[in-house]
Amino acid sequence: MSHNVMDGRPRHTWIAPLIATVVTLPLAFFALVSSMLAPMACDSCSDADSDRFDSSFGPAWTVSCTGLVLALAVLIASWLCLRRRPAAAIVLAVAAPATVAVAWTAFMSLVDWP
């Protein structure tokens, strides 16, 4: 690992948050759009299927939105930790897209699909 001669800290730790930003933002956009379009899956459902879907969609939507906001917070934290805690910045950078994936998976599993 290359170090800065002046202060002994790694020089290229900004790459991890940059890659995380490039991966996380489109991934979060895809997760948000697919979650928003999910109610169209039940357009031609029976009343019973529609009721089951609607009752499960509300909590799943909350989980999805909370997970995406958390992923954005983790991504911002990875940039903020860059100077003082480079190791934490790298861990947070890896956690940001993983948080989106977990939120989307939780949404898909919580919805009672017809």
Protein Blocks (a to p, Z undefined) as FASTA:
>chain_A
ZZdfklopafklmmmmmmmmmmmmmmmmmmmmmmmmmmmmmmmgcfklmmmmmmmmmmmm
mmmmmmmmmmmmmmmmmmmmmmmmmmlmmmmmmmmmmmmmmmmmmmmmmpccZZ
